[in-house]
Amino acid sequence: MDSCLVLLRSQRPQTPTRPRLWARTPAGLPRTESQDVPLSGTARAGCDTAGTVGGADGSGEGLSLWSPALLLPSPVPAGPAGRRGVCPGRQRPGRPSLDVTGRSPGNGAPSGARRAGSGVVRGWRRDGATMALPFLPGVSRDPNMGKEKFHKSQHWGFCNNVAMLVAEDKPGIGGEPLPGQKLKPEYSVFPKGMGSDAPAWVAFDKQVLSFDAYFEEEVPDKNQELYRIRHCKIYFYLEDDTIQVIEPQVKNSGITQGTIVRRHRIPLPPPHEDQFYTIDHFNINIEVILYARRYKIIDCDQFTKNFLRKMGVRLNPPADRPDDPYTKERQKILESMKPLRPYERIDTLKQFLEHDGQVLRFFCVWDDPESMFHDPRELVLHYYLSDDTISIKEIIPVNSGRDAVPLFLRRDKLPKYAPTGLYQPGTITSRTVLNVFGKLVGNRGRYILDNRKTGAVHQEFYRDSDLKIGAVINVWGRKTILCDCDEFTKEYYRTKYGIEDFTPVAYKAPPPPKPEKTFPPYTGFGSEEDSLCSCMGLLLKPPQKDFKKFMEKDRSGMESNILRFLAKLVTDSPIDKDRKFIISYFLSDDTISIFEQVQQNTGLLGGKFLERGRIKKPGQELFKSEPSEYFKAQDLFVGARVCFHGHNFLLVDADEYTFNYMEKHANEFSMADIGIILKKLKDAAEPRSREIRQVFAAADPEHSKVIEYEPFRNLIASITDGAFSEHEIITLGRYYSEREEYEMDLHFLLAVAQEQLKKNSFENFEQLSAVFLYNDREKRGALPYEMCRTICKSFKLPLADDDLQALLTMFEDDHKQVEYKKFVDGLNWRENQIPAFQTIKSEDDSSGQPPSLPVKGIKYLPLLDDLFGKEE
């Protein structure tokens, strides 16, 4: 055969564990199971990159997997019979030959494998021997093959601005362990899931273990002491395993004390200096070595004990605290020494620290006998508990003629027996000194402190125990009576001395009653309020208006704060009987205006009937000193008769806003308080309960449990014998009325809403529709009520909450979802403008407000149940 085609083939292995590769020999050569066929030089040169494998039967047939293939142009000479082709020659430097398992033949090769040089194809044969494969691309084994991470782990960093080894347990390049490195397990002896998942610097923030310890320090070149015991505190910070050693300051120790070891991680002593101290290295009654200094831990605080027990550490019993022998010896010497001059300690610091800022206050009276009018002088006594001093201040009344002095008595100790004679300088001292030898020994005297204070001047001063209500104290010859005290003083004496009686001493007569100020009668010039201000002071000021009431009750949005009533004149004139008036009461300033409705073919012009202003009640005297009474909101209700400047009006109706306002503020309007009305009706009808039930049942022949308003009104009027006003009957009927779910006209609401939007120049209807459409994820054309209300609020629609709620409710479908497209189209005054119209649907009504909604039906059974209880 002139050439040999060397192919790399793969066949499914016959055994479940290892693949089999078979080599093909040139044509004409006998095939055996244990011999190799030498190839020519050309073929040998190509064996580094290609090889020939064949089927199990030696025919070379089977499933072939094409790899880089080489055509060998020169014929392959026949070798010894029964040998297969091999490439016995070259080996690449530094690269060992591999068998088909990917391992070098010298490292765990299978039994029967024969070592061959580089360039030899090794494969499994039927007898178990192997044949070498060349280093083809994709066949040679690279240790970095398939590796994706080649980063270097960071081992150094900063902790508390200190450079240190912060991650000694991190692996090497690519996250693989370093040679000989033993990685710590991710979790300790505690199973995963126990404890907090927060990092240590969060979980153990500001948590420190405190240990009491000491160490021995050698003292060279000193005979008095060979060593000294130095006590210290070892703090272990749980957040980062840092350690700090601090030695408490000892007075007159002569040693630089304070921080011995600053806070940082401390390595273990050799031979483990590559590791650091952890919580496992600490316990009671053990020794730790910190930088070659041996510390003996003798005890710890309660928090440390609890923490170590929770960590599973068995605590040792506390050790004894040794004393420093030199310090102990010095203490003995100091105790055995007696001072040549006895020292008397006068400690006032404790009293100052305990009672600083605490002052007892008494109200006193000094009856000055030398004054011209013998009037008592009011004083305030302050007793300072910090140093037992007293200061007195005088309360000078207005226009008393006395000079205002800052203090009556400056702060100092107050002697009980004063005034006394003047003492020579040096007579009163805190200590008494005696001259023992006098001048017997030369001219030098020997002075010692006199503990018995021979010849000292003794003075008694007032203390807190001497001060009490009713006591008379001597203030430098002035007899002063303690009449009363403040609450702190009472509590002090109640706590310290158990005194409970603090009855004040009456030291002055009660003030005379203040004369009532009378004003001259009204003169008729100007308003009463303006003329009254001229009597209040020399400087004339305009009358003050109730600004707070004006701000609360002024028009705000749709809240007009105006009560409107429909009225007619009470007269016998046939012309004036049919005249109708709109009486408007403004709650912001209690003013009233009257407009007359225009009626055709009556000869009356209509329009403004009475200018807006406050109206006095009739029957009052004009020129009087007392201020006049004006009409209030409580005087106006349906059925009331009022007289405005000689015209008698009967209020026959009111608008819906008026009824609602009066019912919401029932505490101000008794005619609209359903509780008071029911109580009055129950008192009048309770004796005739059975009769009244029969009357109501007779008024409902169809047994619908609902009667019309007119029969209901007649029944209530007959039951109360006319004691109920028309407004009270209307309130009762409205409370038990059977109203439709939505009675207000949609067109009226839309007209009012468009008017408000137009006045505020709101035109963002396209953006409003876009937001509605965006929130409608299911594209159903409807959204929940709350979502629609939130969107409207986000656009700051200039509508009142009640109007917005009513509009959204009217556009709800059967599923209680608001059809937002219709809602926006109804508000769009640019495209769907509703023309202005008379809002009161009455032929001759021009008040500009809707009338009260009629009560169509009244459910009388709930009324009877509330009056007489449920019928059995």
C-alpha positions in Angstrom: 0.0 0.0 0.0 1.6 3.3 -1.2 0.1 5.5 1.6 -1.5 5.0 4.8 -4.4 7.1 6.0 -4.1 7.6 9.7 -7.5 8.4 11.3 -8.5 8.9 14.8 -11.6 7.0 15.5 -13.7 6.4 18.5 -15.8 3.4 19.3 -18.2 2.7 22.1 -16.2 0.8 24.7 -16.9 -2.8 25.2 -16.5 -2.6 29.0 -18.5 -0.1 31.1 -15.4 1.4 32.6 -12.8 2.1 29.9 -12.7 3.0 26.2 -10.9 0.8 23.7 -8.7 2.2 20.9 -7.4 -0.1 18.2 -4.6 0.6 15.7 -4.7 -0.3 12.1 -1.7 -1.9 10.3 -1.0 -1.4 6.6 -2.7 -3.7 4.2 -1.0 -7.0 3.7 0.4 -7.3 7.1 -0.8 -10.0 9.5 -2.6 -8.7 12.6 -1.8 -10.0 16.0 -2.8 -8.9 19.5 0.6 -8.4 21.0 2.9 -7.0 18.3 3.6 -3.4 17.1 4.3 -2.5 13.5 7.1 0.0 13.0 6.2 2.9 10.7 8.4 4.6 8.1 10.2 7.8 8.9 7.5 9.9 7.3 4.9 8.2 9.2 6.9 8.4 12.3 7.2 12.1 11.9 3.4 12.4 11.8 2.7 10.4 14.8 3.1 13.4 17.0 -0.1 14.9 15.7 -2.1 12.0 14.4 -2.7 8.3 15.0 -4.5 5.4 13.6 -7.1 3.5 15.5 -9.4 0.7 14.2 -12.0 -1.7 15.1 -11.8 -4.4 17.6 -11.4 -7.1 14.9 -8.5 -5.3 13.3 -10.3 -4.5 10.1 -10.3 -0.8 10.9 -14.0 -0.5 10.5 -16.2 1.2 13.1 -17.6 4.6 14.1 -14.9 7.2 13.2 -14.6 10.5 14.9 -12.5 12.8 12.6 -9.8 14.7 14.2 -6.8 16.5 12.5 -5.9 13.8 10.0 -2.6 13.4 8.1 -2.1 11.6 4.8 1.1 9.7 4.9 2.4 9.7 1.3 5.2 7.2 1.7 4.4 3.5 2.1 4.7 1.9 5.4 7.3 -0.9 5.4 6.2 -4.1 6.9 7.7 -4.9 10.2 7.9 -8.1 12.0 4.8 -10.3 11.7 2.1 -9.7 14.1 3.1 -6.1 15.1 1.0 -3.1 15.0 2.3 0.4 13.8 4.1 2.5 16.4 6.1 5.7 16.4 9.1 4.8 18.6 11.0 8.0 18.1 10.7 11.6 19.4 9.5 13.1 22.6 8.7 16.7 23.0 10.7 18.3 25.7 8.9 18.9 28.9 5.8 17.0 27.9 5.3 13.4 28.9 3.4 11.1 26.7 -0.3 10.4 27.7 -2.4 7.4 27.2 -6.0 7.5 26.2 -7.1 8.0 29.8 -5.3 11.3 29.9 -2.8 10.2 32.4 1.0 9.9 32.0 2.1 6.3 31.7 4.2 6.6 34.8 1.4 7.9 37.0 -1.1 5.3 37.7 -1.1 3.7 34.3 -3.3 0.6 34.0 -1.8 -2.9 34.2 -0.4 -4.1 31.0 0.5 -0.6 29.8 4.0 -0.4 28.3 6.1 2.8 28.7 6.8 4.4 25.4 8.4 7.7 24.4 6.6 10.8 23.1 4.9 10.3 19.8 3.6 6.8 20.6 -0.1 6.1 20.4 -1.1 4.1 23.4 -4.5 2.5 23.4 -6.3 -0.4 25.1 -5.8 -3.7 23.4 -7.6 -6.9 23.9 -4.9 -8.3 26.1 -5.1 -5.3 28.5 -2.0 -3.5 27.2 -2.0 0.1 26.2 -0.7 2.1 23.3 0.5 5.7 23.4 -1.4 8.6 21.8 0.4 11.6 20.3 0.0 15.2 21.8 -2.8 16.2 19.4 -4.7 19.4 19.9 -7.4 18.7 22.4 -5.8 15.4 23.5 -3.0 16.8 25.7 -3.9 17.6 29.3 -3.4 21.2 30.4 -3.7 21.8 34.1 -5.4 25.1 33.5 -7.8 23.6 31.0 -11.4 24.5 31.9 -10.3 26.9 34.6 -12.1 30.3 34.7 -10.8 32.0 37.9 -7.2 33.3 38.1 -7.6 36.0 40.6 -5.3 36.6 43.6 -7.1 36.6 47.0 -6.6 39.6 49.1 -4.9 38.7 52.4 -3.9 42.2 53.7 -6.1 45.1 54.6 -6.8 47.7 57.2 -8.8 47.3 60.5 -9.3 50.4 62.6 -6.7 52.2 60.4 -4.2 49.5 61.2 -2.6 47.4 58.4 -2.8 43.8 59.2 -3.4 40.3 57.8 -7.1 40.1 57.7 -7.7 36.9 55.7 -5.1 34.3 56.4 -7.6 31.6 55.7 -8.2 32.7 52.1 -7.0 30.3 49.3 -4.5 31.0 46.6 -4.9 31.8 42.9 -8.3 31.1 41.5 -9.7 30.2 44.9 -7.7 26.9 45.2 -5.9 26.1 48.4 -2.2 26.8 48.7 0.2 23.8 49.1 -0.3 22.5 52.6 -3.1 24.9 53.5 -6.0 23.6 55.5 -9.1 25.6 55.0 -11.3 26.1 58.0 -14.9 24.8 57.6 -17.5 27.4 56.7 -19.4 26.7 59.9 -18.1 25.9 63.3 -19.3 23.1 65.6 -22.7 24.8 65.6 -24.9 23.6 62.7 -25.8 25.9 59.9 -28.9 28.0 60.6 -28.2 28.7 64.3 -27.7 32.3 65.3 -28.1 35.4 63.3 -27.2 35.8 59.6 -26.0 39.3 60.2 -22.2 39.9 59.8 -20.0 40.0 62.9 -19.5 43.7 62.8 -23.3 44.1 63.0 -24.3 41.2 65.3 -21.5 41.9 67.9 -21.4 45.7 67.6 -20.4 47.3 70.9 -20.2 43.9 72.6 -16.9 43.5 74.5 -15.7 40.8 76.8 -13.9 42.1 79.9 -11.4 40.1 81.8 -9.6 41.0 85.1 -5.9 40.0 84.9 -2.5 40.8 86.3 1.1 40.3 85.4 4.4 40.2 87.3 7.0 42.8 86.3 10.6 42.3 87.4 12.2 45.3 89.1 16.0 45.2 88.8 18.4 47.2 90.8 16.0 47.9 93.7 16.2 46.3 97.1 12.8 47.4 98.3 11.0 45.3 95.7 12.1 42.5 93.4 8.9 42.4 91.4 5.6 44.2 91.3 2.1 43.0 90.6 0.3 45.1 88.0 -3.5 44.7 87.6 -5.1 45.3 84.3 -8.1 44.8 82.2 -8.2 42.7 79.0 -10.9 43.7 76.5 -11.8 41.3 73.7 -13.9 42.9 71.0 -16.3 40.4 69.5 -16.8 42.3 66.2 -13.3 41.8 64.9 -11.4 39.6 67.5 -9.2 42.6 68.5 -7.7 42.8 72.0 -6.9 45.8 74.2 -5.1 45.8 77.5 -5.6 48.7 79.9 -4.1 49.3 83.3 -6.2 51.4 85.7 -4.6 54.5 87.1 -3.3 54.2 90.6 -2.7 57.3 92.6 1.0 58.1 93.3 2.2 54.9 91.7 5.0 56.5 89.8 4.4 54.2 86.9 3.1 55.2 83.4 -0.3 53.6 83.3 -3.2 53.5 80.9 -3.1 51.6 77.7 -0.6 48.8 77.7 -1.5 47.1 74.4 -3.5 49.1 71.9 -6.5 47.5 70.2 -5.5 45.2 67.4 -5.4 41.5 66.7 -2.7 39.8 68.6 -0.9 36.7 67.3 -0.4 33.6 69.3 3.0 32.9 70.8 5.5 30.8 68.8 5.4 28.3 67.1 1.8 29.4 66.1 2.6 33.0 65.4 0.8 32.8 62.1 -2.5 32.5 64.0 -4.4 35.0 66.2 -6.1 34.9 69.5 -9.8 34.1 69.3 -12.6 33.7 71.9 -11.6 30.0 72.3 -8.3 31.0 73.9 -9.9 32.8 76.8 -11.2 31.5 80.1 -11.0 32.2 83.8 -8.0 31.1 85.8 -5.7 30.6 82.8 -2.6 32.4 81.5 -2.3 34.1 78.1 0.9 35.3 76.5 0.7 38.7 74.7 3.9 39.7 73.1 6.1 37.6 75.5 4.3 39.0 78.6 2.3 36.4 80.6 -1.1 37.6 81.9 -3.0 35.7 84.5 -6.8 36.0 84.0 -8.5 35.9 87.4 -12.1 36.8 86.7 -14.5 38.5 84.3 -17.7 40.4 84.4 -21.2 38.8 84.2 -21.8 39.6 80.5 -18.6 37.7 79.7 -19.6 34.8 81.8 -23.0 34.5 80.2 -21.5 34.8 76.7 -18.8 32.1 77.3 -21.5 29.8 78.7 -23.6 30.2 75.6 -20.6 29.4 73.5 -20.2 26.1 75.3 -17.1 27.1 77.4 -16.9 25.5 80.8 -15.7 28.3 83.1 -13.0 27.7 85.6 -13.5 29.0 89.2 -12.2 32.6 89.7 -8.6 32.9 91.0 -7.5 35.0 94.0 -6.4 38.6 93.3 -2.8 39.0 94.6 -1.7 42.2 96.2 1.5 44.1 95.2 3.9 43.4 98.1 5.5 46.9 97.8 2.2 48.7 97.7 1.0 46.7 100.7 4.2 47.5 102.6 3.8 51.2 101.8 0.2 51.2 103.0 1.3 49.7 106.4 3.9 52.4 106.8 1.4 55.2 106.0 -1.2 53.7 108.4 1.4 53.5 111.2 2.5 57.1 110.8 0.9 59.8 112.9 1.0 63.3 111.7 2.8 65.8 113.9 0.0 68.3 113.3 -3.4 66.6 113.6 -5.4 67.3 110.5 -9.2 68.0 110.7 -11.0 67.3 107.5 -13.9 69.5 106.7 -15.7 68.0 103.7 -18.3 70.1 102.0 -18.0 68.7 98.5 -20.4 65.8 99.2 -23.1 68.1 100.3 -22.5 70.3 97.3 -22.6 67.4 94.8 -25.8 65.9 96.3 -27.8 69.1 96.7 -26.4 71.5 94.1 -29.3 73.4 92.4 -31.8 72.5 95.1 -33.4 75.5 96.7 -36.2 75.7 99.3 -38.5 78.6 98.8 -40.6 80.2 101.6 -43.0 83.1 101.3 -42.5 85.4 104.3 -44.0 88.6 105.8 -42.1 91.2 107.8 -44.3 93.7 109.6 -42.2 96.9 109.6 -43.1 98.8 112.8 -41.1 101.8 111.7 -42.9 102.4 108.5 -45.4 105.2 108.3 -48.5 103.0 107.5 -47.3 99.8 109.2 -47.9 97.8 106.1 -46.5 94.3 105.9 -43.5 93.7 103.6 -43.8 90.6 101.5 -40.5 88.6 101.2 -39.3 85.5 99.5 -36.7 83.4 101.4 -34.4 81.0 99.5 -32.6 78.4 101.4 -29.7 76.7 99.4 -29.3 73.1 100.4 -25.8 72.9 98.8 -24.1 75.2 101.5 -26.9 76.1 104.0 -27.0 79.7 103.0 -30.0 82.0 102.8 -31.0 84.9 100.6 -34.1 87.1 100.8 -35.8 89.1 98.1 -38.5 91.6 98.6 -41.7 91.7 96.5 -42.4 95.4 95.9 -46.0 96.1 94.9 -46.8 98.4 92.1 -47.0 102.1 92.9 -45.8 101.5 96.5 -43.3 104.4 96.4 -40.4 102.2 97.5 -37.2 101.8 95.7 -36.7 98.5 93.9 -33.5 96.9 95.3 -32.2 93.7 93.9 -31.9 91.8 97.3 -33.3 92.3 100.8 -30.6 90.1 102.2 -27.6 88.8 100.2 -26.8 85.1 100.2 -24.9 84.1 103.3 -25.4 82.0 106.4 -28.0 83.5 108.7 -27.2 83.5 112.4 -29.9 82.8 114.9 -28.9 85.3 117.5 -28.2 88.5 115.6 -27.2 91.2 115.6 -24.1 90.5 117.7 -21.1 92.6 118.4 -18.3 92.9 115.9 -15.4 90.5 116.3 -11.8 91.3 115.8 -10.2 89.9 112.6 -9.1 86.3 113.2 -11.5 85.7 116.1 -13.8 83.5 114.1 -11.8 80.8 112.3 -12.5 77.3 111.2 -9.6 75.9 113.3 -7.9 76.6 116.6 -4.2 76.5 116.9 -2.3 76.1 120.2 1.3 77.2 120.9 2.6 74.3 123.0 6.0 75.7 124.1 5.4 79.4 123.8 8.7 81.2 123.9 10.4 78.8 126.3 12.6 77.2 123.6 14.3 80.2 122.1 12.0 82.3 120.0 10.5 79.4 118.1 7.1 78.1 119.1 5.5 74.8 118.4 1.9 75.0 117.1 -0.6 72.1 117.1 -4.2 71.9 116.1 -6.7 72.2 119.0 -9.2 69.4 118.6 -11.3 70.7 121.5 -11.4 74.2 120.0 -10.6 75.9 123.3 -11.6 79.5 123.2 -13.3 79.3 119.8 -16.4 81.4 119.2 -19.4 79.2 118.6 -22.2 80.5 116.3 -25.5 78.9 115.5 -27.0 79.4 112.0 -30.4 78.6 110.7 -30.7 75.2 109.0 -33.4 73.5 107.0 -34.8 71.9 110.2 -35.5 75.3 111.7 -37.6 76.5 108.8 -41.3 75.6 108.8 -44.6 77.2 108.0 -45.7 79.5 110.9 -42.2 79.8 112.4 -40.7 83.2 113.2 -37.1 83.7 112.3 -34.7 86.5 113.2 -33.3 88.2 110.1 -30.8 90.5 111.7 -33.3 91.8 114.2 -36.3 91.7 112.0 -39.0 89.3 113.0 -40.1 87.5 109.9 -43.0 85.0 109.6 -42.9 82.0 107.2 -46.3 81.9 105.7 -46.2 79.4 102.8 -43.8 77.5 100.6 -43.7 76.0 97.1 -44.4 72.4 96.0 -40.7 71.3 95.9 -40.2 72.5 99.5 -43.3 70.6 100.6 -42.1 67.5 99.0 -38.6 67.9 100.6 -40.0 68.2 104.1 -42.5 65.5 103.5 -39.7 63.1 102.4 -37.0 64.0 104.9 -38.9 65.0 108.1 -42.4 63.4 107.5 -44.2 66.7 107.8 -47.7 66.6 106.2 -49.3 69.8 107.5 -48.6 72.7 105.2 -51.5 75.0 106.0 -50.6 78.5 104.9 -50.7 81.4 107.3 -53.1 84.2 106.2 -51.0 87.4 106.4 -53.2 89.8 104.4 -56.8 90.6 104.0 -58.5 89.3 100.9 -58.5 91.8 98.0 -61.7 93.9 97.8 -64.1 93.0 95.0 -63.2 94.6 91.7 -65.8 97.3 90.9 -67.9 96.6 87.9 -67.1 98.8 85.1 -70.1 100.7 83.8 -70.4 102.2 80.4 -72.5 105.3 79.4 -75.5 104.6 77.2 -75.3 104.6 73.4 -75.5 108.0 71.9 -76.7 107.0 68.4 -73.6 108.1 66.6 -71.8 105.3 64.7 -72.2 101.7 65.5 -72.6 100.5 69.1 -69.3 98.6 69.0 -67.3 101.5 67.6 -68.7 104.0 70.2 -68.0 101.5 73.0 -64.3 101.4 72.1 -64.1 105.1 73.0 -64.9 104.1 76.5 -62.2 101.4 76.8 -59.2 103.6 76.7 -57.7 106.9 75.9 -56.4 105.8 72.6 -59.3 105.1 70.2 -59.1 101.7 68.5 -61.5 100.1 66.0 -63.6 97.2 67.2 -61.8 93.8 67.0 -63.4 91.2 64.7 -63.4 87.5 65.5 -60.7 86.6 63.0 -60.5 83.0 64.1 -64.2 82.5 63.4 -63.8 84.2 60.1 -61.0 81.8 59.0 -62.9 78.7 60.1 -66.3 79.6 58.7 -65.3 81.4 55.5 -66.0 79.9 52.1 -63.6 77.1 51.4 -64.0 75.2 48.1 -67.5 73.7 48.0 -68.0 74.5 51.7 -69.9 77.8 51.5 -70.8 78.1 55.2 -73.9 79.9 54.3 -77.3 78.8 55.6 -80.1 79.6 53.1 -83.8 79.6 53.9 -86.9 80.1 51.8 -89.2 82.6 53.5 -92.4 84.5 52.9 -93.9 87.5 54.5 -96.4 87.2 57.3 -99.0 89.7 56.3 -102.7 90.1 55.3 -101.9 92.0 52.1 -102.9 89.9 49.1 -100.0 91.3 47.1 -97.3 90.5 49.7 -98.6 87.0 50.6 -97.1 85.4 47.5 -93.7 87.1 47.6 -90.9 84.6 48.2 -87.5 85.5 49.8 -84.2 83.8 50.1 -82.6 84.6 53.5 -78.9 83.9 53.6 -77.1 83.6 57.0 -73.2 83.9 56.7 -71.6 81.9 59.5 -68.2 83.7 59.1 -69.5 87.0 60.6 -73.1 86.4 61.6 -74.5 88.7 58.9 -77.8 88.3 57.0 -78.8 89.2 53.5 -82.3 88.9 51.9 -83.1 88.5 48.2 -86.5 88.4 46.6 -87.3 86.0 43.9 -88.4 87.5 40.6 -92.0 86.6 39.7 -93.6 87.4 36.4 -96.6 89.7 36.0 -96.6 90.7 39.7 -95.4 94.2 39.3 -92.5 93.6 41.8 -88.9 94.0 40.6 -87.3 91.4 43.0 -83.6 91.2 43.6 -81.8 92.6 46.7 -84.3 93.2 49.5 -81.9 93.7 52.4 -78.2 94.6 52.4 -75.8 92.2 54.1 -75.3 93.1 57.7 -76.0 92.2 61.3 -79.6 92.5 62.4 -80.7 93.4 65.9 -83.5 91.5 67.6 -86.7 93.5 67.9 -87.9 94.9 71.2 -84.6 96.3 72.5 -84.0 99.8 73.8 -82.0 101.9 71.4 -80.0 104.1 73.9 -78.8 101.8 76.6 -75.5 100.8 78.2 -75.6 97.1 77.5 -74.7 95.8 74.0 -77.6 94.9 71.8 -78.5 91.3 70.9 -78.3 90.2 67.3 -79.8 87.3 65.4 -77.7 84.1 65.6 -77.7 81.0 63.5 -79.7 79.2 66.2 -82.6 81.6 65.8 -83.1 80.5 62.1 -84.8 77.2 61.4 -87.8 76.0 59.3 -91.0 77.2 60.9 -89.4 80.1 62.8 -90.9 83.6 62.7 -88.4 86.4 62.6 -88.7 90.1 62.3 -86.1 92.0 60.3 -86.5 95.8 60.6 -90.2 95.6 61.0 -90.9 92.9 58.4 -92.1 89.6 59.7 -90.9 86.5 57.8 -91.9 82.8 58.1 -89.1 80.4 57.2 -90.8 77.6 55.2 -87.9 75.7 53.7 -84.1 75.4 53.5 -81.7 73.9 51.0 -79.9 70.6 51.4 -76.6 72.1 52.5 -78.4 73.9 55.4 -80.1 70.7 56.6 -76.8 68.7 56.4 -74.8 71.4 58.1 -77.3 71.7 61.0 -77.4 67.9 61.4 -73.6 67.6 61.4 -73.4 70.3 64.1 -76.4 69.1 66.1 -74.7 70.2 69.3 -75.2 73.8 68.1 -78.7 73.4 66.6 -81.1 71.7 68.9 -83.8 71.7 66.2 -81.6 69.3 64.2 -80.5 67.0 67.1 -82.2 63.7 66.5 -81.5 62.6 70.1 -83.3 65.5 71.7 -86.1 65.2 69.2 -86.6 61.5 70.0 -86.5 62.2 73.7 -89.2 64.9 73.4 -91.4 62.7 71.2 -91.0 59.7 73.6 -92.0 61.8 76.6 -95.1 63.0 74.7 -96.1 59.7 73.1 -95.1 57.0 75.6 -98.5 56.9 77.5 -100.3 56.3 74.2 -97.9 53.8 72.6 -100.5 51.2 71.6 -102.8 53.9 70.1 -100.0 55.5 68.2 -99.0 52.1 66.7 -102.5 51.6 65.5 -102.6 55.1 64.0 -99.4 54.5 62.0 -100.7 51.1 60.9 -103.9 52.7 59.7 -101.9 55.2 57.7 -100.3 52.3 55.8 -103.2 50.4 54.3 -101.0 48.5 51.9 -98.7 47.3 54.7 -95.6 48.5 52.9 -94.1 49.8 56.2 -93.5 53.1 54.4 -95.8 56.2 54.5 -95.6 59.5 52.7 -94.2 62.6 54.3 -97.5 64.6 54.5 -99.4 61.9 56.5 -96.3 61.4 58.7 -96.1 65.2 59.3 -99.8 65.3 60.3 -99.4 62.3 62.6 -96.4 63.8 64.5 -98.2 67.2 64.8 -101.3 65.6 66.2 -99.2 63.5 68.7 -97.3 66.5 70.0 -100.2 68.8 69.8 -98.2 71.3 67.8 -95.2 71.4 70.2 -92.8 70.3 67.4 -91.6 72.9 65.0 -91.6 72.2 61.3 -87.8 71.8 61.3 -87.9 69.1 64.0 -90.5 67.2 62.0 -88.4 67.5 58.8 -85.3 66.3 60.8 -87.2 63.3 62.1 -88.5 62.5 58.6 -85.1 62.8 57.1 -83.6 60.4 59.7 -86.1 57.7 59.0 -86.6 58.4 55.3 -86.4 55.9 52.5 -84.2 57.6 50.1 -83.0 56.4 46.7 -79.4 55.4 46.5 -78.4 58.4 44.4 -80.9 61.3 44.5 -78.7 64.1 43.4 -78.9 65.0 39.7 -75.8 63.9 37.8 -76.0 66.8 35.4 -76.1 69.2 38.3 -73.0 67.7 39.8 -71.2 67.7 36.5 -72.2 71.3 35.9 -70.8 72.3 39.3 -67.6 70.3 38.8 -67.0 71.8 35.4 -67.5 75.2 36.8 -64.9 74.6 39.4 -62.4 73.1 37.0 -63.0 76.0 34.6 -62.4 78.6 37.3 -59.1 76.9 38.3 -58.0 76.5 34.6 -57.7 72.7 34.9 -57.2 71.2 31.4 -55.0 68.1 32.0 -57.7 65.7 30.8 -55.5 63.9 28.3 -52.9 63.2 31.0 -55.6 62.1 33.4 -57.0 59.7 30.8 -53.5 58.3 30.1 -52.9 57.6 33.8 -56.2 55.9 34.1 -55.4 53.8 31.1 -52.0 52.9 32.4 -53.3 51.6 35.7 -56.0 49.6 33.8 -53.7 46.6 33.2 -56.5 44.4 32.1 -58.0 47.0 29.8 -61.5 46.6 31.1 -62.3 50.3 31.0 -63.0 50.4 34.8 -60.9 50.8 37.9 -61.6 50.4 41.7 -63.0 53.4 43.5 -60.0 53.9 45.7 -57.5 53.9 42.8 -59.6 56.4 40.9 -59.8 58.7 43.9 -56.0 58.4 44.5 -55.3 59.3 40.8 -57.7 62.3 41.0 -56.0 63.5 44.2 -52.5 63.2 42.6 -53.7 65.5 39.8 -55.0 67.9 42.5 -58.5 68.2 41.1 -60.1 71.4 42.5 -63.2 69.5 43.8 -64.5 69.0 47.3 -64.2 65.5 48.7 -68.0 65.0 48.9 -68.5 66.1 45.3 -65.6 63.9 44.1 -67.0 60.9 46.0 -70.5 61.5 44.6 -69.2 61.7 41.0 -67.1 58.6 41.3 -70.0 56.7 42.9 -72.4 57.7 40.1 -70.0 56.4 37.4 -69.7 52.9 39.1 -70.8 49.8 37.2 -72.5 46.7 38.5 -69.2 45.4 39.8 -68.5 48.6 41.8 -65.8 49.6 39.3 -65.6 53.2 38.1 -65.9 53.7 34.4 -63.1 56.2 34.1 -63.6 57.1 30.4 -67.1 58.4 31.1 -65.9 60.1 34.2 -63.2 62.0 32.4 -65.5 62.9 29.5 -68.1 64.3 32.0 -65.4 66.5 33.6 -63.9 67.7 30.3 -65.4 71.2 30.0 -63.5 71.8 26.8 -65.2 69.2 24.7 -68.3 68.3 26.7 -69.4 71.5 28.3 -72.7 71.5 30.1 -74.5 74.8 29.6 -75.3 76.9 32.7 -78.9 76.6 34.0 -80.9 77.4 37.0 -79.7 75.1 39.7 -83.0 75.3 41.7 -85.7 73.6 39.7 -88.5 75.8 40.6 -90.5 78.0 38.3 -89.9 81.2 40.3 -86.7 80.2 42.2 -83.6 82.3 41.7 -81.7 81.7 44.9 -78.8 80.0 43.1 -78.8 76.9 45.3 -80.6 73.6 45.0 -83.7 73.0 47.1 -83.9 70.4 49.8 -84.4 66.9 48.5 -88.0 65.8 49.1 -88.6 63.0 51.6 -90.4 60.5 49.4 -91.2 57.9 52.1 -90.7 57.3 55.8 -90.1 54.0 57.4 -92.2 54.3 60.5 -91.4 50.8 62.1 -87.8 51.8 63.1 -89.2 55.0 64.6 -91.8 53.1 66.7 -89.1 50.6 67.8 -86.8 53.4 68.9 -89.7 55.1 70.8 -91.4 52.1 72.4 -89.1 49.2 71.8 -89.7 46.3 69.5 -93.1 44.8 69.6 -93.3 41.2 70.8 
